[in-house]
Amino acid sequence: MLNKNIVSFLGCDAEYDEARVVLFGAPFDSTTSFRPGTRFAGPAIRGDSWGLETYSPYQDRDLTDCHIFDSGDLELAIGDSEKVLAVIEERAETILKDDKLPFLIGGEHLVTLGSIRAAARKYPDLHIIHLDAHTDLREDYLGVRLSHACVIRRCWEILGNGRIHQFGIRSGEKDEFEWAKSGHTSLHPFDLEGLEETVESLKGKPVYFTLDLDVLDPSVFPGTGTPEPGGIDYMTLQRAVIAVCQNVCLVGCDVNELCPPYDASGVSTAVACKIIREMLLAIGR
């Protein structure tokens, strides 16, 4: 049994036993290569979520009709990446063993690996849908294998070829693009073209959905650690996350890379909150 967080995400106040979806945060940004601060995303998102309505006119659904439990942020040993991943994995495993869906809020993108380790153990035929500006396929970054720049490569080591589907990618080393094109991942550059077909092809298969918010253009979402011009707009992303969450057999997901200190206006946090609301409502269907 997990304890409820004192300040929960808007409308996510169900009891653990009755919940279908369980939120938890991973305030970790130790491997950030440019602008740190994603460790502050969880409290910012929870606080600002109360500026939204529980009702979404896009989906004609209300969070008060869903059963979502917010267990708060994990307590993490910031300087030890492997220990951090073990704590995330343990929390995700607990949620999965109770036949609930873990919804992780980062933090930097490396936190995804902890959840993937747990999900792949329960679902050996797991697939990943990955939305991001960056490939995240490096073998190492400055000699470090556990880095946000390497997270999808580490996931590939668990899942193997043909089970990672990447969209919106517009930044990475040449070697990363070539490695993906050689059949290791299904990489769709620049936009979300092909996502609808991928969702259709994955019906009936367990899917983990990882969303790096820097897939958005920085003119829409400047508050992130590694902004990359040329991204998609908000409504394109919203339609995409609803389609994924409604139409695949989702077994876990995460939203990461909001860096509140780099957007004093609060717009980026508002974007993150609304995307999370729409994902939760779509999952609730």
N, C-alpha and C positions, 0 to 999 in steps of 0.2 A: 504494500500500500504506500503510495506517494502522498506527500503533504501538499495542500493547495498553496499557491503563492499568495503573498499578502496583497500585491497589486497585480491583478490578472489582465490579460488582453480583453478588450471589450467583449462582453457576452460569453466569455469562456469560464463560467463559474459552476459548471456541473461537478458533481462528486466523481471521484475517480472510478468507482465501481460501475457507474452508469455511462461513463464517457466512452465514445468510440474513437475520438482523436485526443492525443495528449501532447500539449505544447511543452517544450523545454528549451532553454537557452544555453549557448556555449560561448561565454565572453572571453574569447581567445583571439589574439592577433600577433603572436610572437614571431611568426615567420613572414609577416607583411614586408614586402620588398620596397614599397614606396611610402605611402602615407598611413601610419598606424591610427587606430581609434575605433575599429569595428567592435572591440570588446564592450563598447558603451551602447551598442545597438539595442540590446534586449530591453533595458529600462526605458530608453527613449521611445521604442515602439509601443511598449505597454502603456506608458503615460499618454502618448499622443493618440493612441487608438480611441481614447474617450472623446476625441474631437469628431469622430465618425458617428454615423447611425448604425445600429445593429442590422437595419434593413438595407438590402441591396435592390434597387430598382432594376439593375441589369439582369438579375436572376430571379427576381420576385421571391426572395427568401430572406429569412431573418435568423440571425445568430441565436436568438432566444429559443428558436425551435430546434436547435442542434444540441448535441451533447458533447461538449468540449471541456477538457480539464487543463488548466495551466499550472504546471509544477514549478515554474520559475526557472532561474538560471542555476546552472551547476556551479559548484565551487571547484575551481581548476587551479592546478599548479602551473602557473603561467610560463615558467621557464623550462618545462619538460614536455615536449610535444608528444612523446609516446605515452606518458602517464595521462596527459590530457585526453588523448584518443581512447585510452582504456576506460576512462570515466564516462566518456560519451557513449562508447560501445556498451558499457554495462547498463546505462540508463535506457538506451534504445532496446537492448535485449529484454529488459524487464517489461517494457511496454509491449513488445512483440509477443512475449510469452503469455501475456494477458489478453492476447488477440485484439490489441488496439493498434492504432496507427501512430507512429512517432512523427511529430512535426517539429523539426529542429530550427531554431533561430540563431544564426551566427552573429558575430564572429566572422573571421576570415574563412576562406573556402576549404582549408585543410580539415575543418571540423566534420565535413561530409564523410571523410574516410571512416571515422568511428561508427557512424550510423550504417554505412555500407557494409562494414565487417559483420555487424549484427544481422542486418537484413539478408545478406548472402548466405549466412549460416542457416537461417530458417527457410530461405527460398533459393536453392542452388541454381535455379534457372532464371535468376534475377536479370532484368534489363535496367539500364539507366537512360533517362532523358535528361539532357544537360543543356541549359540555356546560359550563355556566357559571352563576354567579349573576347575571352582568352582561351587558348587551347588547353592550358594546364596539363600538358603532356610531356614536360621535360623529365628526363631521367633523374636529374638533380638540378638544384639551383645553388650555385657557388659551393658545390660539394655536399649540399644537404638534400637528402631524398624525401624527408618529411617537410614539405613546403607547400604553400598555397599554389605555387607554380607547377607542382608535380602531382596534385591530388588525383586528377583523372588517370594519370599513368599508374598510380598506386591502385586505383580501383580496377583498372584493366588487368593488373596482375592477379586480382581475385577472380574476375569474371571471364577474361579471355576475349578473343576476337568476336565481332558481330553483335555485341550486346551493349554497346555504348553509343548513343545517338546524340550528336552535338549540333547545336544550332546557334546562329548569331555570331559565330566566331569570326573575329577580324584582327586578331593580334596573336603573335607567337613567332618562335624561331622557324626558319625554313625547314629545319630538320623535323620539327613537330608536325608541320603540315604534311610533309612527305611520309612520315611514319604513319600518320592517320590514313593517308590515301593508299598505303600499301595493304590495307585491309584490316588494320587493327581496330579502328573506330569508323563509324559512319559520320563524317564531318560535313556539315552544311554551312558554308561560309557566308558571312555578311548579314543574313536575314533569317527568317523562319520558314523559308520555302521548303516544302517537303515534310513539315511537321504533321500536317493532317494525314498524309499517307502513312507516316511512321506510326501515328496513334492507331490508325486502322489495322496496321500489320501486327501490332502488339496486343490486340484484344485477346483476353484470356490468359495473358502471361503476366507474372508479377513484375511491377515497374516501380522503381525509385525515381523520384523527380527532384533534381537539384537545380535551384534557380540562383544564379549569381546576378544580382541586380545591376551590375555594370553592363549587362546586355543592353540596357537602356542607353540612349544617347546622353552624354553629360549635360546637355542643355536642358534635359528633363530631370536628370538625376545626378547632380554634381557631387553629392555627399557620399563619395566612395573612395576607397584607397588607391585604386588604379584606374582612373577615368580614361576612356578610350572613345574619341569622336567617331561618328559614323554608325551609331546604334539605332535601335528601333524606338518608336514612340510609345507612350503609355498605353493607349487603347489597343495597339497591336499586341502588347504583352498581356494585357488583361484578357483579351479574347483567347490568347494562346493558353494561359494557365487554366482558364475555365474549361477549355476543350480537353486539356490533358487530364485534369482532375476529375472530370465527369466521365471520360470515355476509356480510361485504362483501368486495369486492376491495380490500383495504387496501394502499395504496402508501406511506404514511407516517403518523406519529402523534407526539404529544407529550403530556407530563404536566407541568403547571406550577403555580406559585403556592404551593408549600410555602414557608413562612417560619419556619425552625426557631427563631430567637430568641424567637418569641412563644408557644412551647409548651415550657417547660422540662421538662415531664413526658416528652416524647418520643413521646406518643401520636400526634400528627399525622404525624410522620416514619414511625412504624410503619404507619399507614394508607396513606401514600404508597407505602411499600415493598411492601405486600401487593397494592395495586392494580396496581402495575407488574409484580409477579410473575404475577398472573392475566392481565394483558394479554399478556405475553410468551408464556405457555403457550397462550393462545387463538390468538395469531398463529401459533404453532408447529404448530398443527393444519393 
